[in-house]
Amino acid sequence: MNETKRKNRLIALTLAMFLGFFGIDRFYLGKWKTGILKGVTFGGLLFWWFIDGALLLLDAFFHSLGKEKGIIKDAAGNELKYGLSMYKFKNGRFERDWFK
């Protein structure tokens, strides 16, 4: 899979937390239809905002623990890159996640 095409999980998480009310995280992931719907409903009256933020946070946490397949994917179905920490725990060892 081409690394340059993959979206950054940390950017999506940050956008979801601070601008998720307006669906900006969905636009970043290429999901523009649900981004418009989320923005019009003010983050699904905050429920959708909370769920998206929680799922992205869990996804980033699990990625840091070595899980390869994520919960959240971009519009094309591609996995997101990077977890919460610079290193991820995989196969009983720590390996670099950021700045490979």
Summary of the structure (lengths in Angstrom):
residues: 100
radius of gyration: 13.8
end to end distance: 14.9
largest distance: 45.0
contacts: 290
relative contact order: 0.18
helix: 53%
strand: 12%
